[in-house]
Amino acid sequence: MPLIKIQTSAPVPAKNQVEAMLKDLSAKLAKHTGKPESYVMTAFEGEIPMTFAGTTDPVCYIEIKSVGTMKPEQTQAMSQDFCQEINQKLGVPQNRIYIEFADAKGYMWGWNGKTFG
């Protein structure tokens, strides 16, 4: 049920580097949310035309969604962790990364022909 989706204008690294990054993000998201990693989904889209602060310098938008309620201390810790990870792996400055956190109601999240609510 937790999802982390990365969209960036940065160049796409080699496939094995992207896969390693997604696996790291999956494990971290499971740990931060306290949900089993078997439910975590990751997605990556690179080299998307984007602007931030009126420039086309490298930028990143991250969506983090999960069933339930994320607490302020969780989102703060995730922001720090995931901004650092994206900066290290993709070279996007942390001040050019936006993260949107979204809580989902169980009945608004489907899986395996059912919902979580």
Residue pairs with C-beta under 8 A, 6 or more apart in sequence:
1 35
1 39
1 40
1 66
1 67
1 104
1 109
1 111
1 116
2 29
2 30
2 33
2 35
2 39
2 40
2 41
2 64
2 65
2 66
2 67
3 40
3 41
3 42
3 43
3 63
3 64
3 65
3 66
4 25
4 26
4 29
4 40
4 41
4 42
4 43
4 62
4 63
4 64
4 82
5 42
5 43
5 44
5 45
5 62
5 63
6 25
6 42
6 43
6 44
6 45
6 60
6 61
6 62
6 86
7 45
7 48
7 50
7 60
7 61
7 62
7 63
8 45
8 46
8 47
8 48
8 50
8 58
8 59
8 60
8 61
8 86
8 90
8 92
9 46
9 47
9 48
9 49
9 50
9 56
9 58
9 59
9 60
10 46
10 47
10 58
10 59
10 60
10 90
10 91
10 92
11 46
11 47
12 18
12 46
12 47
13 21
13 46
13 89
13 90
17 89
18 44
18 46
21 44
21 85
21 89
21 90
22 42
22 43
22 44
23 42
24 85
25 42
25 82
25 85
26 37
26 40
26 41
26 42
27 37
28 81
28 82
28 85
29 35
29 40
29 42
29 64
29 78
30 36
30 37
30 40
32 74
32 77
32 78
32 81
33 66
33 68
33 70
33 74
35 66
39 111
46 90
49 56
50 56
50 59
50 61
51 59
52 59
52 96
52 98
53 96
57 93
57 96
58 90
58 91
58 92
58 93
58 96
59 92
59 96
59 97
60 86
60 90
60 92
60 96
60 97
60 98
61 97
61 98
61 99
61 100
62 82
62 86
62 97
62 98
62 99
62 100
63 99
63 100
63 102
64 70
64 78
64 82
64 99
64 100
64 101
64 102
65 101
65 102
65 103
65 104
66 102
66 103
66 104
67 103
67 104
67 105
67 106
67 109
67 116
67 117
68 103
68 104
68 106
69 103
70 78
70 101
70 103
75 101
78 99
78 101
79 99
82 97
82 99
83 94
83 97
83 99
84 94
86 92
86 94
86 97
87 93
87 94
87 97
105 117
106 115
106 116
106 117
107 115
107 116
107 117
108 115
108 117
109 115
109 116
109 117
110 116
